[in-house]
Amino acid sequence: MTTWLVVLAFLVFVFRIKKIRGWEWAIFLIIALNCIADLLVPYMRDIFQKDYGSGVYNGLAIVQRTLTLLLYASNTRVKEERYLNYGALGLLILVNIGAGFYYPDFFTLYTFPYIFLGLVVAFCSYIHLRNMVLEKTGASVVIGAFSLANFVYLTLMVSSVSAISLAYSIDHDFGRLIYALGNHAGYCLWSIILIISIIWKK
């Protein structure tokens, strides 16, 4: 379900490609990368005889969050928000460098950076959306929707991933439910919000 929704988002953006302007191309690239990763990862074990999925998602998270923070910094008229996003970008670089020393290899899921930096980008998404609503940011409908989609997905994802160890220790089915409600539901909403935004754009 989640994979086919992001594929649908990609196809809708392709169909409406003439409407894409400026930093909206970064959003299109993020959707395309998510689409490729979600389609490729399930088959990587069969192709390479090794599970490279975590490495793919580590790399995807770094690229996606870097583009997101650059988009927010470039799209805002508020100086303080611009500094916030550049600061968050510097933190992202430092945390991932540290993760490279802490985790055994790049193909182990960077759990702490994934959760912590997810919170950081969720906060930056909220600030960008808030400034847009207050008419301090010259954001397009698509960029505004992207900010909302990121805030919704990342807050749900961080909540579920943070609680998943405790949930699994209580009951395995309960753990799977928590993960599905947080990560999968959030990812579906992310795709749906972006689909609506590009259709809505005049």
Secondary structure as GFF3:
##gff-version 3
##sequence-region A 1 202
A	DSSP	alpha_helix	2	15	.	.	.	ID=ss1
A	DSSP	three_ten_helix	17	19	.	.	.	ID=ss2
A	DSSP	alpha_helix	24	48	.	.	.	ID=ss3
A	DSSP	alpha_helix	53	75	.	.	.	ID=ss4
A	DSSP	alpha_helix	79	102	.	.	.	ID=ss5
A	DSSP	alpha_helix	111	133	.	.	.	ID=ss6
A	DSSP	alpha_helix	141	170	.	.	.	ID=ss7
A	DSSP	alpha_helix	172	179	.	.	.	ID=ss8
A	DSSP	pi_helix	180	184	.	.	.	ID=ss9
A	DSSP	alpha_helix	185	200	.	.	.	ID=ss10
###
